Amino acid sequence: MLGLYTMMAHRNLLKKFVGMTIFQTAIILFFMLLSVKRRATLPIVPEGVAEASRFMNPLPHALMLTAIVVAVATAALALAILVRLHATYHSLEEDVIAAGPPPAPGDGRGRA
């Protein structure tokens, strides 16, 4: 809930990025917690076929590993976009970015 609140309540895009990261991490931890099975063993069968109900399901762990990779890629892209926005607008506030880029020096629209 903290990540979702941070994304919705703040106007600064860097704070929204931190909220998104917290939210993604919380979802991954939630699914990993749900996939734990008490008194279960790793799904490695040394010889013969054992009772299937004794083993943990490896699929949630594999899916969360994929989610971690997607989260890292999303974070890298978001940071790259934030760097470009800051270079263009000299701010990461939504209101400043929504107002448009600052006037170029010497174009007659700004102060001399």
N, C-alpha and C positions, 0 to 999 in steps of 0.2 A: 504494500500500500504506500510505503514511503516513496518508492520510485515513481509510481503513478501520480502521487500528489506533487512531487517535485516537477514532473513534466508539465503538469497542468497549471500550477500556481505561479511559476516564475516566468519572467519575461526575457531573461538572459538565456541565450541559446547554449552557452557552455553549461549552465546549471541544468537545462533541459537534457543535455547530453549525459551529464552525470546521473540524472534521474533515470534515463533510458538504460544506462549500464546497470544501475541498481535493480531495476525492474527485470532485465534479462537474467541477471544472476539469481534473483529470487525465484524466478520461474524454473531455472535449471535445478536449483537446490530442492524445490518442491517436488519436481518429477523424480529426482534421485531418491528423495526420502520415500516417495510412494512405491518405488520399485524394490525397496528392501524387504526381504522375506526372512522371518525369524527361523532359526535352526536350519537354514538352507546351506547348501554347499555350492561351490563353483561348478559351472556346467562343463566339467571335464570328466569324461567317463574313461577310466584307465583300461578296464577289460569288461567285456560283456555289456549288457543293457541293464541299467539300474532303474529304480523307480523314478519316473520323471518328476513327480511332485516334490522330491527332495532338493531339486536344483533351482537356482535363481534364474530368472529370465534375463538373458544378456541384451535383449533388444532395447529396453529403455536406456541402458547405459550407452549403447551405440548411438541411439538417437540424440542423447544429450551431448555426446562428443561432437556430433554434427552440429548441434545447436551452439556449442562453444565456438566452433570454427566460424559459423555464420555471425556470431556476436563479435568476434574479433574483426572480421571483414567489415561489418557494419560500423564498428568503432573507428576503424582506419578511414573509411569513407567519410564518416561524419566529421572527424577531426580535419581531414583535408578540406572539406567544404567550409568548416569554421575558420580555418586559416585564410582561405580565399575571401570569405565575407569580411573578416577583420581587416585584411589588406585593402579591400575596396571601400568599406564604410567606416573604418576606424572605430568600430563598435560591434558588439554582439547583442545589443538590445533589439528586440523585435520592432519597436516603434521607429527607431532610427533607420533600420533596414527597409521597413515598409514605406518610409517617406521618400526613398530613392537615393541614388548615389549623390555624394556632395559635388558641388560644381567644381569644374576644373579651374586651376589658376589662370587668370587672364581671359576668361570667356565673357566677362561683363556681367555675370549674374551674381557674383559674390563681392566681398570686400577686396579692395586693392592691396 
